[in-house]
Amino acid sequence: MTGMSARDWRELCEEVVQAEGASREKLLDELKLRLVREIAGTEITLLTAWISHFNSVVKQLSATLGVKGVVFPKELKSFVEDPEAHLRKKLFIYAHDLARGRLKPEEFYVKACAAIKTSLQTNGRALYQSWVYAALVLHTARRGFRLVYPDDLHLHLERSGRQRTGTIPPNAVLSDGYRALSLFLEAPRPVGWEDSGDLARAWRLYVALRPDILVYGGRVLNIVVRDGEPPVLRPGVIVECKELEDWYKRARELKGPITSPISAEEWRERWISGLYAGLAEVLNIRASDVAAKLRERRGLRLRDPQIAVLYKRFYEPKAMVLVSRALVPGDVKRWLEEEGIQVVDNVGFDVEALAPIADVLEEEAQHEDAGVDFVELTPRARELLRAAVLMAREKGLEDAPPRLIERALESLVSLLAGARERQQVE
């Protein structure tokens, strides 16, 4: 053990085991707090600064786009609200196992370290990805785009529960009245299913490769392609985010889309063969060697740059951009660019550094079937519109706000026309 002295550590553990009731709970709280600060004190300070950077962009979105707030995934919401308290929660079960004698002090310490470090990595990755996403939305807003979906004027970062109907809706649709962009975070994601047939189709979404951000030109409200290979629409742009200094050295076990299928019916041989061929090309080995590796290990260990290239080969977007918070070594950057991936590195939290990516997104924006004019509403008008939407839903009407406004204007024009006719008669 490092940091906390062995004597202090063991003394506190012995006190926890011997204590009872409220005294034990108090000691457990002290133990968790000391461990979190000992193991993660520096990282908490760093990530707290990241949270401030993210909140700064949200504040600018509020002024530029009228964004009212952020809808976080449950895990990230807890971390953003209080990083230290969130990490203490991760030790709850282990601390009580220690108190009941189910874990020895050394076992508890090892598990506590692993839980804290995993949470820091997960939330750090989610934070930087969220900052990049919010900053790109801000750039498009500065170029005249407005948030037209969802209609609650919140920045949606979560995906949980939004696919129960068997579709994958966007996190945001932005429009300038004539062109639109649809943004999806960490899609594809699993969709709802009811029977084995639905599961067979949904399974491909469970195991599909999942880039950070998918961007589509136009107003795209569902990217699921039934029985498609791949199972989602081909994206116009992929944006991949890297928050770590040495991300290019990291390797991950890629299992999902290439492990043994649950049935021959659910995994068409043609799709798997194509994916094997793509992996072989990335690794510069024969496809048969890839298949052999997978049979032996039920997965394949790839470095993050290789995974980025695999995303591009698999989804075949028109453009792919990799955003790195830190500087990327020249050889890694050159290799990615030779593979057709634009690298924007040494970004830190500089919103303006993402302007080149905003250029790529604006090029992807596609004309909508019908132009839409944006009209600023007064605070009172927003209240009335919100009340009208709620009352319409109570009556079983699911019209979107623009349609409700159209109906209201039609009624107003009709009333004014009737009043003018009566005046002419008089």
ABEGO torsion letter per residue (X at the ends): XBGBBAAAAAAAAAAAAABBEAAAAAAAAAAAAAAAAAAAAAAAAAAAAAAAAAAAAAAAAAAAAGBAEBBBBAAAAAAAABAAAAAAAAAAAAAAAAAAGABBAAAAAAAAAAAAAAAAAAAAAAAAAAAAAAAAAAAAAAAGBBBAOBAAGBBBABABGAAAAGBBBBABBBBAGABBBBBBBGOBBBBBBABAAAAAAAAAAAABBBBABBBBBEBBABABBBGBOBABBBBABBBBBBABAAAAABBBBBAAAABBBABAAABBAAAAAAAAAAAAAAAGBBAAAAAAAAAAAGEBBBBAAAAAAAAAAAAGBABBBBBBABBBBAAAAAAAAAAGBBBBBGAEABAAAAAAAAAAAAAABBBBABBBBBBBBBAAAAAAAAAAAAAAAAAGBABBAAAAAAAAAAAAAAAAAAAAAAAAAX
